[in-house]
Amino acid sequence: MTKVCFYFQVHQPFRLRKYQIFEVGNNSNYFDEQKNRFVLNKVAKKSYLPMNKLLLNLLDENPSFKVSLSITGTVLEQLEAYNKEAFESFKELGKHKRVELLDETYYHSLAFLYSKEEFKEQVNMHKKEIRKIFHKNPRVFRNTELIYNNELAKFVEKMGYKAIITEGADKILGWRSPNFVYKPKGADIKLLLKNYRLSDDIAFRFSNKSWKEFPLTAPKYAYWISSIREPVVNLFMDYETFGEHQWKDTGIFEFMKHLPEEFRKNKVGYLTPSEEAKMEPVGEIDAPYYISWADVERDLSAWLGNEIQNSAIKELYDMEKEVKKTKDKKIISDWRKLQTSDHFYYMCTKWFADGDVHKYFNPYDSPYEAFIRFMNIIQDLKIRCENKNKEKTKSKKEVVA
């Protein structure tokens, strides 16, 4: 029997307000609370609330149905601040015994690429938050944007995780199928790979009327899955697929509502990532370079593909020592919110086939506007660090005197 592993990513960044150069040194209010509240409530109404309700109903009606979620710390903070109803609905869903919660970086950051220490701190922050809110202890890890390589697998294994999730990219799979459990080269942790073709049929092609398989129905999709004759199909996608990327009038909720019954008819079962991690690996996957789930290239170019992106992120991580030296919770929190991968995604200049993806939820008119706003904020944050550390040094000298 083929089994499906559903995993949904829930995330919203703290978007930056229109921070101008003359504010540097005078104003440390970086984030657009009005915009963040508006987007969060819009997505909660269209996606989070109806999808949470639907999944809870499916869990109640289908004793074998299982699902997993990875919820970033940044979206949890916004849910708690801006939409208590949605926050409580996620709590109810996340506490269900057949819902598994995954770990990741609290701030949905690219920290592993620049600071292993910061990466570890953020992962531990996320684990602590999941325990506090949902009373669960995550055992499976997913990195931001499914960014992955051999080194990351070894590092995460040492942190105690049993499995890691990433993209079933053709360039690491070669002739092999993503529908099996593998192990990374040089590590014993289990590697769970997204079936991007079947995932993208829902996430991106569902409402595409020019797609040869349109319309995608629950019976058709269940038949595809059952015809695979391989152990597991990992269906990983953004939670906003349901109701936001694919609007309600496309029939996306009805599709999901009827899918478990069609899976039952076709003898398709379910696994959580932790259950999948108990399966024996069929082989080893070598990923010496980074992969991700973004764009056609499945690499880092969505965030680090041009000079402005690399300049911005270098400036940010070069500040780590001075930021942490302040021991100022607000400064450290602001610095970490700036690490969220979305800020660098908005600076992406790849505006061809992937253009619509890069524009989604983008608050800027151009990548260069995103860069300028970000760098203005960096300059102010540097001043705050400098002033704070000078104050601390002066206080120490006064104590000694």
LUMKOL-828767 format. One record per residue (C-alpha): residue number from 1; residue in three letters; x, y, z. Coordinates in Angstrom, 2 decimals. Layout:
N
num, residu, east, north, up
NUM, ALA, X, Y, Z
...
This chain:
401
num, residu, east, north, up
1, MET, 0.00, 0.00, 0.00
2, THR, 1.28, 3.44, -0.94
3, LYS, 1.11, 5.95, 1.89
4, VAL, 0.96, 9.75, 1.74
5, CYS, 2.84, 12.10, 4.05
6, PHE, 1.20, 15.53, 4.09
7, TYR, 3.35, 18.42, 5.27
8, PHE, 2.28, 22.07, 5.16
9, GLN, 4.45, 25.14, 5.81
10, VAL, 2.82, 28.03, 7.70
11, HIS, 4.78, 31.28, 7.55
12, GLN, 4.47, 35.06, 7.39
13, PRO, 7.39, 37.50, 7.73
14, PHE, 7.52, 40.81, 9.58
15, ARG, 7.45, 43.14, 6.56
16, LEU, 9.47, 46.32, 6.70
17, ARG, 7.84, 49.74, 6.57
18, LYS, 9.01, 52.48, 4.21
19, TYR, 12.09, 53.35, 6.22
20, GLN, 13.95, 56.30, 4.69
21, ILE, 17.54, 57.48, 4.96
22, PHE, 16.75, 60.59, 7.05
23, GLU, 15.28, 58.32, 9.76
24, VAL, 18.60, 56.56, 10.36
25, GLY, 19.74, 57.37, 13.91
26, ASN, 16.37, 58.94, 14.72
27, ASN, 13.74, 56.19, 14.42
28, SER, 14.07, 52.51, 15.30
29, ASN, 10.57, 51.46, 14.28
30, TYR, 11.36, 49.14, 11.37
31, PHE, 8.28, 46.99, 10.81
32, ASP, 5.03, 47.83, 9.04
33, GLU, 2.52, 46.76, 11.69
34, GLN, -0.46, 47.92, 9.64
35, LYS, 0.64, 45.91, 6.59
36, ASN, 1.53, 42.87, 8.66
37, ARG, -1.82, 42.94, 10.44
38, PHE, -3.67, 43.37, 7.15
39, VAL, -1.91, 40.48, 5.39
40, LEU, -2.17, 38.17, 8.41
41, ASN, -5.90, 38.78, 8.81
42, LYS, -6.51, 38.45, 5.07
43, VAL, -4.71, 35.10, 4.92
44, ALA, -6.33, 33.92, 8.15
45, LYS, -9.79, 34.59, 6.72
46, LYS, -9.13, 33.09, 3.30
47, SER, -6.81, 30.22, 4.26
48, TYR, -5.91, 29.52, 7.88
49, LEU, -9.35, 29.45, 9.49
50, PRO, -11.17, 27.45, 6.79
51, MET, -8.27, 25.04, 6.32
52, ASN, -7.82, 24.44, 10.05
53, LYS, -11.53, 23.70, 10.33
54, LEU, -11.44, 21.39, 7.32
55, LEU, -8.45, 19.43, 8.61
56, LEU, -10.02, 19.03, 12.05
57, ASN, -13.17, 17.67, 10.42
58, LEU, -11.13, 15.27, 8.28
59, LEU, -9.24, 14.07, 11.35
60, ASP, -12.54, 13.45, 13.17
61, GLU, -14.18, 11.71, 10.22
62, ASN, -11.21, 9.61, 9.09
63, PRO, -9.43, 7.67, 11.87
64, SER, -6.40, 6.98, 9.65
65, PHE, -5.93, 10.54, 8.34
66, LYS, -2.71, 12.27, 9.43
67, VAL, -1.01, 15.56, 8.64
68, SER, 2.08, 17.52, 9.67
69, LEU, 2.75, 21.24, 10.00
70, SER, 5.80, 23.46, 10.30
71, ILE, 4.82, 26.81, 11.79
72, THR, 7.41, 29.58, 12.03
73, GLY, 7.92, 31.67, 15.14
74, THR, 7.23, 34.85, 13.14
75, VAL, 3.75, 33.72, 12.11
76, LEU, 2.97, 32.47, 15.61
77, GLU, 3.85, 35.92, 17.01
78, GLN, 1.60, 37.63, 14.46
79, LEU, -1.28, 35.20, 15.01
80, GLU, -1.16, 35.81, 18.74
81, ALA, -0.97, 39.58, 18.27
82, TYR, -3.38, 40.14, 15.39
83, ASN, -5.87, 37.25, 15.21
84, LYS, -6.66, 35.33, 18.39
85, GLU, -9.29, 33.22, 16.64
86, ALA, -6.79, 31.90, 14.11
87, PHE, -4.16, 31.44, 16.84
88, GLU, -6.54, 29.34, 18.91
89, SER, -7.60, 27.30, 15.87
90, PHE, -3.95, 26.44, 15.17
91, LYS, -3.52, 25.46, 18.83
92, GLU, -6.50, 23.12, 18.57
93, LEU, -5.25, 21.59, 15.33
94, GLY, -1.63, 21.34, 16.47
95, LYS, -2.53, 19.52, 19.66
96, HIS, -4.42, 16.76, 17.81
97, LYS, -2.73, 13.39, 18.30
98, ARG, -2.57, 12.73, 14.54
99, VAL, -0.99, 16.09, 13.72
100, GLU, 2.79, 16.18, 13.85
101, LEU, 4.68, 19.46, 14.30
102, LEU, 8.13, 19.93, 12.79
103, ASP, 11.06, 22.04, 13.91
104, GLU, 12.84, 24.76, 11.92
105, THR, 14.52, 28.10, 12.55
106, TYR, 12.25, 30.37, 14.60
107, TYR, 12.76, 33.31, 12.22
108, HIS, 12.60, 31.32, 8.95
109, SER, 16.18, 32.39, 8.37
110, LEU, 19.21, 31.45, 6.28
111, ALA, 21.31, 31.29, 9.45
112, PHE, 22.90, 27.90, 8.70
113, LEU, 24.67, 29.42, 5.70
114, TYR, 26.32, 32.16, 7.80
115, SER, 26.34, 31.29, 11.49
116, LYS, 25.99, 27.78, 12.90
117, GLU, 25.73, 29.26, 16.41
118, GLU, 22.83, 31.53, 15.44
119, PHE, 21.18, 28.66, 13.56
120, LYS, 21.29, 26.45, 16.64
121, GLU, 19.93, 29.22, 18.87
122, GLN, 16.99, 29.82, 16.53
123, VAL, 16.16, 26.11, 16.23
124, ASN, 16.16, 25.79, 20.02
125, MET, 13.95, 28.89, 20.26
126, HIS, 11.49, 27.29, 17.87
127, LYS, 11.47, 23.98, 19.73
128, LYS, 10.81, 25.82, 23.01
129, GLU, 7.92, 27.76, 21.46
130, ILE, 6.32, 24.61, 20.00
131, ARG, 6.56, 22.91, 23.38
132, LYS, 5.01, 25.93, 25.12
133, ILE, 2.08, 26.38, 22.74
134, PHE, 1.33, 22.84, 21.55
135, HIS, 2.93, 20.66, 24.25
136, LYS, 4.75, 18.60, 21.63
137, ASN, 8.41, 17.77, 21.12
138, PRO, 9.37, 17.84, 17.41
139, ARG, 11.61, 15.02, 16.21
140, VAL, 11.83, 15.89, 12.50
141, PHE, 13.52, 18.97, 11.08
142, ARG, 12.93, 21.09, 8.00
143, ASN, 15.25, 23.93, 7.13
144, THR, 14.05, 27.26, 5.75
145, GLU, 12.91, 26.89, 2.12
146, LEU, 13.97, 23.21, 2.35
147, ILE, 17.58, 24.38, 1.94
148, TYR, 19.77, 21.32, 2.41
149, ASN, 23.16, 19.69, 1.90
150, ASN, 25.25, 16.91, 3.45
151, GLU, 26.74, 19.23, 6.06
152, LEU, 23.31, 20.34, 7.28
153, ALA, 22.17, 16.72, 7.63
154, LYS, 25.17, 15.89, 9.85
155, PHE, 24.65, 19.03, 11.96
156, VAL, 20.94, 18.39, 12.49
157, GLU, 21.59, 14.75, 13.35
158, LYS, 23.95, 15.89, 16.12
159, MET, 21.16, 18.10, 17.44
160, GLY, 19.09, 14.95, 18.04
161, TYR, 16.63, 14.89, 15.14
162, LYS, 15.57, 11.58, 13.61
163, ALA, 14.83, 12.85, 10.10
164, ILE, 15.22, 15.88, 7.86
165, ILE, 12.92, 17.00, 5.05
166, THR, 14.07, 18.46, 1.75
167, GLU, 13.24, 18.76, -1.94
168, GLY, 13.29, 15.66, -4.11
169, ALA, 15.41, 17.57, -6.61
170, ASP, 16.34, 15.69, -9.77
171, LYS, 19.96, 16.82, -9.51
172, ILE, 20.50, 14.86, -6.27
173, LEU, 18.16, 11.98, -7.10
174, GLY, 19.30, 11.24, -10.64
175, TRP, 17.40, 8.16, -11.80
176, ARG, 16.00, 7.41, -8.34
177, SER, 12.49, 8.07, -7.07
178, PRO, 11.62, 10.48, -4.22
179, ASN, 9.04, 7.94, -3.02
180, PHE, 11.44, 6.09, -0.73
181, VAL, 13.33, 6.90, 2.46
182, TYR, 17.05, 7.57, 2.02
183, LYS, 20.00, 8.49, 4.25
184, PRO, 22.37, 11.40, 3.62
185, LYS, 26.00, 10.76, 2.72
186, GLY, 28.04, 10.67, 5.92
187, ALA, 25.06, 10.62, 8.32
188, ASP, 22.52, 8.15, 9.73
189, ILE, 19.58, 10.56, 9.98
190, LYS, 16.67, 9.70, 7.63
191, LEU, 16.11, 11.84, 4.55
192, LEU, 12.50, 12.49, 3.48
193, LEU, 12.13, 13.87, -0.04
194, LYS, 9.30, 15.94, -1.45
195, ASN, 7.63, 14.62, -4.59
196, TYR, 7.61, 18.03, -6.24
197, ARG, 5.65, 17.00, -9.32
198, LEU, 2.64, 15.70, -7.40
199, SER, 2.93, 18.47, -4.79
200, ASP, 3.03, 21.17, -7.46
201, ASP, -0.02, 19.67, -9.18
202, ILE, -1.95, 20.97, -6.17
203, ALA, 0.15, 23.98, -5.15
204, PHE, 0.68, 25.57, -8.57
205, ARG, -1.28, 23.80, -11.34
206, PHE, -4.61, 23.17, -9.64
207, SER, -6.42, 26.18, -11.18
208, ASN, -4.40, 26.38, -14.41
209, LYS, -6.95, 25.92, -17.18
210, SER, -4.23, 25.47, -19.80
211, TRP, -2.81, 22.46, -17.92
212, LYS, -3.57, 19.25, -19.81
213, GLU, -4.82, 17.57, -16.60
214, PHE, -7.21, 20.40, -15.69
215, PRO, -9.51, 20.02, -13.82
216, LEU, -7.76, 18.09, -11.09
217, THR, -10.34, 16.07, -9.17
218, ALA, -9.98, 14.05, -5.98
219, PRO, -10.72, 10.71, -7.76
220, LYS, -8.14, 11.45, -10.47
221, TYR, -5.47, 12.47, -7.96
222, ALA, -6.12, 9.48, -5.70
223, TYR, -5.78, 7.18, -8.70
224, TRP, -2.43, 8.76, -9.60
225, ILE, -1.14, 8.18, -6.06
226, SER, -2.39, 4.60, -5.88
227, SER, -0.78, 3.79, -9.24
228, ILE, 2.71, 4.65, -7.99
229, ARG, 3.29, 1.32, -6.22
230, GLU, 6.07, 2.76, -4.08
231, PRO, 6.13, 3.09, -0.28
232, VAL, 5.50, 6.78, 0.38
233, VAL, 4.60, 9.99, -1.47
234, ASN, 5.66, 13.16, 0.34
235, LEU, 3.27, 15.97, -0.50
236, PHE, 4.84, 19.16, 0.84
237, MET, 3.45, 22.65, 0.14
238, ASP, 2.67, 26.07, 1.61
239, TYR, -0.44, 26.13, 3.79
240, GLU, -1.56, 29.24, 1.89
241, THR, -2.04, 26.96, -1.13
242, PHE, -5.50, 26.42, 0.29
243, GLY, -7.59, 29.58, -0.08
244, GLU, -4.84, 32.10, -0.89
245, HIS, -2.64, 30.80, -3.73
246, GLN, -5.60, 28.72, -4.91
247, TRP, -8.76, 30.65, -4.09
248, LYS, -11.86, 29.04, -2.66
249, ASP, -13.74, 29.38, -5.96
250, THR, -11.18, 27.11, -7.67
251, GLY, -12.65, 24.24, -5.65
252, ILE, -9.43, 23.64, -3.68
253, PHE, -11.22, 23.10, -0.34
254, GLU, -13.74, 20.71, -1.91
255, PHE, -10.84, 18.84, -3.48
256, MET, -9.15, 18.41, -0.09
257, LYS, -12.44, 17.58, 1.61
258, HIS, -13.07, 14.60, -0.70
259, LEU, -9.47, 13.41, -1.01
260, PRO, -9.41, 11.13, 2.09
261, GLU, -12.47, 9.23, 0.91
262, GLU, -10.92, 8.76, -2.53
263, PHE, -7.66, 7.66, -0.90
264, ARG, -9.64, 5.10, 1.12
265, LYS, -11.29, 3.73, -2.05
266, ASN, -7.89, 3.45, -3.71
267, LYS, -6.22, 1.90, -0.64
268, VAL, -3.89, 4.85, -0.04
269, GLY, -2.78, 5.28, 3.59
270, TYR, -1.03, 7.99, 5.63
271, LEU, 2.23, 8.51, 7.47
272, THR, 3.58, 11.30, 9.63
273, PRO, 7.23, 12.26, 9.07
274, SER, 8.23, 10.55, 12.34
275, GLU, 6.54, 7.35, 11.24
276, GLU, 8.22, 7.58, 7.86
277, ALA, 11.54, 8.02, 9.62
278, LYS, 11.17, 4.50, 11.06
279, MET, 11.39, 2.99, 7.58
280, GLU, 14.66, 1.50, 6.40
281, PRO, 16.55, 3.67, 3.90
282, VAL, 16.93, 2.15, 0.44
283, GLY, 20.08, 4.07, -0.42
284, GLU, 22.29, 7.09, 0.14
285, ILE, 21.82, 10.59, -1.29
286, ASP, 24.86, 12.79, -1.85
287, ALA, 24.19, 16.56, -1.75
288, PRO, 27.60, 18.27, -1.60
289, TYR, 26.05, 21.58, -2.72
290, TYR, 22.94, 23.36, -1.43
291, ILE, 19.51, 22.66, -2.87
292, SER, 16.12, 24.20, -2.05
293, TRP, 12.50, 23.99, -3.16
294, ALA, 12.51, 27.38, -4.89
295, ASP, 12.12, 28.10, -8.58
296, VAL, 13.15, 25.92, -11.50
297, GLU, 16.81, 25.87, -10.41
298, ARG, 16.15, 24.40, -6.94
299, ASP, 19.20, 26.25, -5.59
300, LEU, 19.96, 29.37, -3.48
301, SER, 19.63, 31.91, -6.30
302, ALA, 16.19, 33.11, -5.15
303, TRP, 17.85, 34.63, -2.05
304, LEU, 21.53, 34.90, -2.95
305, GLY, 21.54, 35.21, -6.72
306, ASN, 22.67, 38.80, -7.16
307, GLU, 25.03, 41.39, -5.68
308, ILE, 22.45, 43.31, -3.67
309, GLN, 21.19, 40.16, -1.96
310, ASN, 24.70, 39.02, -1.05
311, SER, 25.69, 42.51, 0.13
312, ALA, 22.62, 42.83, 2.35
313, ILE, 22.93, 39.46, 4.00
314, LYS, 26.69, 39.85, 4.56
315, GLU, 26.10, 43.19, 6.32
316, LEU, 23.44, 41.55, 8.46
317, TYR, 25.48, 38.57, 9.67
318, ASP, 28.67, 40.61, 10.07
319, MET, 26.80, 42.38, 12.89
320, GLU, 26.20, 39.23, 14.94
321, LYS, 28.99, 39.75, 17.47
322, GLU, 28.11, 43.41, 18.13
323, VAL, 24.38, 42.68, 18.28
324, LYS, 24.72, 39.90, 20.83
325, LYS, 27.26, 41.89, 22.81
326, THR, 24.51, 44.45, 23.59
327, LYS, 22.41, 41.80, 25.39
328, ASP, 19.49, 44.07, 24.48
329, LYS, 16.43, 41.90, 23.78
330, LYS, 14.83, 44.42, 21.42
331, ILE, 17.99, 44.91, 19.36
332, ILE, 18.54, 41.16, 19.10
333, SER, 14.88, 40.56, 18.19
334, ASP, 14.95, 43.22, 15.47
335, TRP, 18.19, 41.79, 14.07
336, ARG, 16.68, 38.32, 13.96
337, LYS, 13.49, 39.50, 12.26
338, LEU, 15.72, 40.96, 9.54
339, GLN, 17.13, 37.46, 8.95
340, THR, 13.82, 36.11, 7.61
341, SER, 14.44, 34.78, 4.11
342, ASP, 11.56, 36.76, 2.59
343, HIS, 13.54, 40.02, 2.84
344, PHE, 16.18, 38.63, 0.47
345, TYR, 13.59, 36.97, -1.76
346, TYR, 12.07, 40.42, -2.35
347, MET, 15.49, 41.55, -3.66
348, CYS, 15.50, 38.83, -6.31
349, THR, 15.96, 40.07, -9.89
350, LYS, 14.91, 36.84, -11.63
351, TRP, 11.76, 38.19, -13.28
352, PHE, 11.19, 35.67, -16.04
353, ALA, 9.40, 32.33, -15.58
354, ASP, 9.32, 32.69, -11.80
355, GLY, 8.23, 36.32, -11.77
356, ASP, 4.74, 35.83, -10.41
357, VAL, 6.08, 33.74, -7.54
358, HIS, 8.55, 36.42, -6.51
359, LYS, 5.88, 39.12, -6.62
360, TYR, 3.45, 37.28, -4.32
361, PHE, 2.91, 39.17, -1.04
362, ASN, 5.79, 41.45, -2.11
363, PRO, 5.36, 44.95, -0.57
364, TYR, 7.95, 46.58, -2.87
365, ASP, 7.80, 48.06, -6.37
366, SER, 11.27, 46.73, -7.21
367, PRO, 14.10, 44.59, -5.77
368, TYR, 16.20, 47.73, -5.43
369, GLU, 13.59, 49.42, -3.25
370, ALA, 13.66, 46.34, -1.01
371, PHE, 17.45, 46.57, -0.81
372, ILE, 17.53, 50.31, 0.00
373, ARG, 14.90, 50.00, 2.72
374, PHE, 16.73, 47.04, 4.24
375, MET, 20.12, 48.75, 4.19
376, ASN, 18.74, 51.94, 5.76
377, ILE, 17.49, 49.82, 8.63
378, ILE, 20.85, 48.04, 8.91
379, GLN, 22.59, 51.40, 9.30
380, ASP, 20.23, 52.40, 12.11
381, LEU, 20.68, 49.04, 13.81
382, LYS, 24.45, 49.51, 13.70
383, ILE, 24.09, 52.87, 15.44
384, ARG, 21.90, 51.33, 18.13
385, CYS, 24.46, 48.59, 18.74
386, GLU, 27.31, 51.06, 18.89
387, ASN, 25.49, 53.33, 21.34
388, LYS, 24.39, 50.44, 23.54
389, ASN, 27.86, 48.92, 23.70
390, LYS, 29.40, 52.32, 24.48
391, GLU, 26.93, 52.71, 27.36
392, LYS, 27.89, 49.29, 28.71
393, THR, 31.61, 50.06, 28.48
394, LYS, 31.10, 53.40, 30.23
395, SER, 29.06, 51.77, 33.01
396, LYS, 31.79, 49.18, 33.59
397, LYS, 34.45, 51.87, 33.83
398, GLU, 32.33, 53.81, 36.34
399, VAL, 31.87, 50.69, 38.47
400, VAL, 35.62, 50.02, 38.45
401, ALA, 36.36, 53.65, 39.34
